[in-house]
Amino acid sequence: MKNTPSGIDRAAPVLARRELPIRAPAPAVWALLTYVPGWPTWQPDIAEARALTPLTPGAVFHWRTGGVDISSTVYAVDAPRSILWGGLSQGITAVHQWTFTPSARTTLVVTEESWDGAPVRADAAVVTRALDRSLAQWLLHLKSAAERAAR
């Protein structure tokens, strides 16, 4: 893939980062996040999601959130430690990274995302707050689903 990102765009006008410990083993949390067709079952902000292939570099998956259809391309995978994906939607270039760090009883999940493009540059502060809230919700939903499954 040409010009494949190796991480989020730290120079982008919109950056958000959230982390949360999850009381579940890293492979279980990883499996939940990387099974795209299952997202709507635990992530109520996602109306539909489909992936025709496993999430490997170059794989494309499609999902719908907030009334927006998104096609994301996987840029890098280091299972079950990190995954990087992104794409272009409605003039916004997004790059999203997830990192999983296991410890004795929990998995620390860090999610970071960058957005660039004219629509976000118009009001980066407002868009940053919205993205930050979105990442916080993703993590809370992931935590709830992973901990429920780990019981």
ZADO-1210 file (C-alpha; in nm, 4 decimals, padded with zeros to 6 digits):
<atoms>
<atom x="00.0000" y="00.0000" z="00.0000" code="MET" pos="1"/>
<atom x="00.1357" y="00.3358" z="-00.1014" code="LYS" pos="2"/>
<atom x="00.1688" y="00.6032" z="00.1698" code="ASN" pos="3"/>
<atom x="00.0413" y="00.3698" z="00.4384" code="THR" pos="4"/>
<atom x="00.0291" y="00.5407" z="00.7795" code="PRO" pos="5"/>
<atom x="00.2409" y="00.3867" z="01.0544" code="SER" pos="6"/>
<atom x="00.0466" y="00.5620" z="01.3294" code="GLY" pos="7"/>
<atom x="-00.2008" y="00.8411" z="01.3826" code="ILE" pos="8"/>
<atom x="-00.1183" y="01.1792" z="01.2253" code="ASP" pos="9"/>
<atom x="00.0196" y="01.3709" z="01.5236" code="ARG" pos="10"/>
<atom x="00.0188" y="01.6922" z="01.3139" code="ALA" pos="11"/>
<atom x="-00.3547" y="01.6658" z="01.2362" code="ALA" pos="12"/>
<atom x="-00.5804" y="01.9460" z="01.3641" code="PRO" pos="13"/>
<atom x="-00.7989" y="01.6960" z="01.5520" code="VAL" pos="14"/>
<atom x="-00.6413" y="01.4452" z="01.7900" code="LEU" pos="15"/>
<atom x="-00.8034" y="01.2422" z="02.0652" code="ALA" pos="16"/>
<atom x="-00.6681" y="00.9774" z="02.3015" code="ARG" pos="17"/>
<atom x="-00.8432" y="00.7702" z="02.5661" code="ARG" pos="18"/>
<atom x="-00.7406" y="00.4718" z="02.7769" code="GLU" pos="19"/>
<atom x="-00.9242" y="00.2383" z="03.0078" code="LEU" pos="20"/>
<atom x="-00.8341" y="-00.0773" z="03.2014" code="PRO" pos="21"/>
<atom x="-01.0579" y="-00.3711" z="03.1171" code="ILE" pos="22"/>
<atom x="-01.0885" y="-00.6707" z="03.3495" code="ARG" pos="23"/>
<atom x="-01.0514" y="-00.9333" z="03.0772" code="ALA" pos="24"/>
<atom x="-00.7586" y="-01.1074" z="02.9060" code="PRO" pos="25"/>
<atom x="-00.6026" y="-00.9181" z="02.6139" code="ALA" pos="26"/>
<atom x="-00.6800" y="-01.1939" z="02.3575" code="PRO" pos="27"/>
<atom x="-01.0499" y="-01.1814" z="02.4527" code="ALA" pos="28"/>
<atom x="-01.0663" y="-00.8019" z="02.4271" code="VAL" pos="29"/>
<atom x="-00.8743" y="-00.8194" z="02.0990" code="TRP" pos="30"/>
<atom x="-01.1153" y="-01.0789" z="01.9583" code="ALA" pos="31"/>
<atom x="-01.4141" y="-00.8626" z="02.0470" code="LEU" pos="32"/>
<atom x="-01.2714" y="-00.5497" z="01.8835" code="LEU" pos="33"/>
<atom x="-01.1375" y="-00.7176" z="01.5717" code="THR" pos="34"/>
<atom x="-01.4555" y="-00.9130" z="01.4901" code="TYR" pos="35"/>
<atom x="-01.6093" y="-00.6279" z="01.2914" code="VAL" pos="36"/>
<atom x="-01.9449" y="-00.7986" z="01.2126" code="PRO" pos="37"/>
<atom x="-02.0062" y="-00.8248" z="01.5880" code="GLY" pos="38"/>
<atom x="-01.9654" y="-00.4525" z="01.6575" code="TRP" pos="39"/>
<atom x="-02.3378" y="-00.3663" z="01.6471" code="PRO" pos="40"/>
<atom x="-02.4058" y="-00.6299" z="01.9155" code="THR" pos="41"/>
<atom x="-02.2001" y="-00.4442" z="02.1772" code="TRP" pos="42"/>
<atom x="-02.1385" y="-00.0969" z="02.0303" code="GLN" pos="43"/>
<atom x="-02.4833" y="00.0699" z="02.0028" code="PRO" pos="44"/>
<atom x="-02.3396" y="00.3695" z="01.8141" code="ASP" pos="45"/>
<atom x="-02.2671" y="00.1409" z="01.5178" code="ILE" pos="46"/>
<atom x="-02.5727" y="00.0542" z="01.3088" code="ALA" pos="47"/>
<atom x="-02.4004" y="-00.2020" z="01.0864" code="GLU" pos="48"/>
<atom x="-02.0533" y="-00.3402" z="01.0224" code="ALA" pos="49"/>
<atom x="-01.9113" y="-00.5925" z="00.7820" code="ARG" pos="50"/>
<atom x="-01.5741" y="-00.7346" z="00.6942" code="ALA" pos="51"/>
<atom x="-01.5388" y="-00.9926" z="00.4212" code="LEU" pos="52"/>
<atom x="-01.1887" y="-01.0948" z="00.5258" code="THR" pos="53"/>
<atom x="-00.9880" y="-01.1121" z="00.8484" code="PRO" pos="54"/>
<atom x="-00.8346" y="-00.7831" z="00.9604" code="LEU" pos="55"/>
<atom x="-00.4917" y="-00.8056" z="00.8031" code="THR" pos="56"/>
<atom x="-00.2935" y="-00.5212" z="00.6443" code="PRO" pos="57"/>
<atom x="-00.4755" y="-00.4069" z="00.3324" code="GLY" pos="58"/>
<atom x="-00.8125" y="-00.5510" z="00.4383" code="ALA" pos="59"/>
<atom x="-01.1095" y="-00.3174" z="00.3968" code="VAL" pos="60"/>
<atom x="-01.4149" y="-00.3202" z="00.6208" code="PHE" pos="61"/>
<atom x="-01.7342" y="-00.1160" z="00.6117" code="HIS" pos="62"/>
<atom x="-01.9433" y="00.0253" z="00.8922" code="TRP" pos="63"/>
<atom x="-02.2145" y="00.2810" z="00.9624" code="ARG" pos="64"/>
<atom x="-02.2205" y="00.5180" z="01.2567" code="THR" pos="65"/>
<atom x="-02.4089" y="00.8420" z="01.3123" code="GLY" pos="66"/>
<atom x="-02.5735" y="00.8027" z="00.9735" code="GLY" pos="67"/>
<atom x="-02.2350" y="00.7979" z="00.7972" code="VAL" pos="68"/>
<atom x="-02.1085" y="00.5058" z="00.5904" code="ASP" pos="69"/>
<atom x="-01.7372" y="00.4467" z="00.6454" code="ILE" pos="70"/>
<atom x="-01.4893" y="00.2264" z="00.4627" code="SER" pos="71"/>
<atom x="-01.1752" y="00.1626" z="00.6637" code="SER" pos="72"/>
<atom x="-00.8503" y="00.0038" z="00.5527" code="THR" pos="73"/>
<atom x="-00.6308" y="-00.1871" z="00.7956" code="VAL" pos="74"/>
<atom x="-00.2784" y="-00.0429" z="00.7869" code="TYR" pos="75"/>
<atom x="-00.1011" y="-00.2530" z="01.0494" code="ALA" pos="76"/>
<atom x="-00.1758" y="-00.5418" z="01.2848" code="VAL" pos="77"/>
<atom x="00.0294" y="-00.6838" z="01.5712" code="ASP" pos="78"/>
<atom x="-00.2190" y="-00.9282" z="01.7256" code="ALA" pos="79"/>
<atom x="-00.3177" y="-00.9111" z="02.0068" code="PRO" pos="80"/>
<atom x="-00.1237" y="-00.5931" z="02.0843" code="ARG" pos="81"/>
<atom x="-00.2210" y="-00.3262" z="01.8310" code="SER" pos="82"/>
<atom x="-00.4195" y="-00.2482" z="01.5217" code="ILE" pos="83"/>
<atom x="-00.4167" y="00.0608" z="01.3003" code="LEU" pos="84"/>
<atom x="-00.6881" y="00.1461" z="01.0479" code="TRP" pos="85"/>
<atom x="-00.8251" y="00.4488" z="00.8723" code="GLY" pos="86"/>
<atom x="-00.9681" y="00.6007" z="00.5621" code="GLY" pos="87"/>
<atom x="-01.1358" y="00.8962" z="00.3980" code="LEU" pos="88"/>
<atom x="-01.5034" y="00.9793" z="00.4568" code="SER" pos="89"/>
<atom x="-01.6890" y="01.3024" z="00.3837" code="GLN" pos="90"/>
<atom x="-01.3622" y="01.4890" z="00.3270" code="GLY" pos="91"/>
<atom x="-01.2107" y="01.3710" z="00.6559" code="ILE" pos="92"/>
<atom x="-00.8971" y="01.1575" z="00.6664" code="THR" pos="93"/>
<atom x="-00.9092" y="00.9515" z="00.9846" code="ALA" pos="94"/>
<atom x="-00.6444" y="00.7228" z="01.1339" code="VAL" pos="95"/>
<atom x="-00.7399" y="00.5117" z="01.4367" code="HIS" pos="96"/>
<atom x="-00.5017" y="00.3101" z="01.6525" code="GLN" pos="97"/>
<atom x="-00.5821" y="00.0642" z="01.9306" code="TRP" pos="98"/>
<atom x="-00.3177" y="-00.0708" z="02.1696" code="THR" pos="99"/>
<atom x="-00.3654" y="-00.3524" z="02.4230" code="PHE" pos="100"/>
<atom x="-00.1274" y="-00.3965" z="02.7182" code="THR" pos="101"/>
<atom x="-00.1984" y="-00.6984" z="02.9408" code="PRO" pos="102"/>
<atom x="-00.1227" y="-00.7097" z="03.3110" code="SER" pos="103"/>
<atom x="-00.2060" y="-00.9575" z="03.5873" code="ALA" pos="104"/>
<atom x="-00.5812" y="-00.8920" z="03.6026" code="ARG" pos="105"/>
<atom x="-00.6566" y="-00.6365" z="03.3338" code="THR" pos="106"/>
<atom x="-00.5838" y="-00.5224" z="02.9831" code="THR" pos="107"/>
<atom x="-00.5050" y="-00.1548" z="02.9387" code="LEU" pos="108"/>
<atom x="-00.6706" y="-00.0454" z="02.6149" code="VAL" pos="109"/>
<atom x="-00.5527" y="00.2788" z="02.4557" code="VAL" pos="110"/>
<atom x="-00.7328" y="00.4248" z="02.1582" code="THR" pos="111"/>
<atom x="-00.6028" y="00.7227" z="01.9619" code="GLU" pos="112"/>
<atom x="-00.7412" y="00.8875" z="01.6520" code="GLU" pos="113"/>
<atom x="-00.6431" y="01.1708" z="01.4212" code="SER" pos="114"/>
<atom x="-00.8676" y="01.3575" z="01.1785" code="TRP" pos="115"/>
<atom x="-00.7670" y="01.5993" z="00.9055" code="ASP" pos="116"/>
<atom x="-00.9503" y="01.7681" z="00.6204" code="GLY" pos="117"/>
<atom x="-01.1438" y="02.0850" z="00.5485" code="ALA" pos="118"/>
<atom x="-01.4585" y="01.9788" z="00.7411" code="PRO" pos="119"/>
<atom x="-01.2635" y="01.9388" z="01.0671" code="VAL" pos="120"/>
<atom x="-01.0341" y="02.2380" z="01.0185" code="ARG" pos="121"/>
<atom x="-01.3437" y="02.4605" z="01.0104" code="ALA" pos="122"/>
<atom x="-01.3984" y="02.4028" z="01.3848" code="ASP" pos="123"/>
<atom x="-01.1264" y="02.1741" z="01.5191" code="ALA" pos="124"/>
<atom x="-01.2055" y="02.2413" z="01.8866" code="ALA" pos="125"/>
<atom x="-01.5680" y="02.1288" z="01.8563" code="VAL" pos="126"/>
<atom x="-01.4746" y="01.8284" z="01.6428" code="VAL" pos="127"/>
<atom x="-01.1999" y="01.7299" z="01.8899" code="THR" pos="128"/>
<atom x="-01.4502" y="01.7288" z="02.1773" code="ARG" pos="129"/>
<atom x="-01.6933" y="01.5160" z="01.9749" code="ALA" pos="130"/>
<atom x="-01.4200" y="01.2692" z="01.8782" code="LEU" pos="131"/>
<atom x="-01.3001" y="01.2494" z="02.2388" code="ASP" pos="132"/>
<atom x="-01.6557" y="01.1666" z="02.3548" code="ARG" pos="133"/>
<atom x="-01.6847" y="00.9057" z="02.0807" code="SER" pos="134"/>
<atom x="-01.3606" y="00.7325" z="02.1838" code="LEU" pos="135"/>
<atom x="-01.4681" y="00.7368" z="02.5491" code="ALA" pos="136"/>
<atom x="-01.7961" y="00.5673" z="02.4515" code="GLN" pos="137"/>
<atom x="-01.6172" y="00.3051" z="02.2357" code="TRP" pos="138"/>
<atom x="-01.4006" y="00.2138" z="02.5339" code="LEU" pos="139"/>
<atom x="-01.6901" y="00.1978" z="02.7789" code="LEU" pos="140"/>
<atom x="-01.8888" y="-00.0271" z="02.5444" code="HIS" pos="141"/>
<atom x="-01.5836" y="-00.2468" z="02.4807" code="LEU" pos="142"/>
<atom x="-01.5175" y="-00.2698" z="02.8561" code="LYS" pos="143"/>
<atom x="-01.8762" y="-00.3653" z="02.9315" code="SER" pos="144"/>
<atom x="-01.8888" y="-00.6343" z="02.6626" code="ALA" pos="145"/>
<atom x="-01.5448" y="-00.7811" z="02.7425" code="ALA" pos="146"/>
<atom x="-01.6037" y="-00.7907" z="03.1182" code="GLU" pos="147"/>
<atom x="-01.9494" y="-00.9441" z="03.0721" code="ARG" pos="148"/>
<atom x="-01.7965" y="-01.2159" z="02.8509" code="ALA" pos="149"/>
<atom x="-01.5097" y="-01.2754" z="03.0966" code="ALA" pos="150"/>
<atom x="-01.7438" y="-01.3542" z="03.3899" code="ARG" pos="151"/>
</atoms>
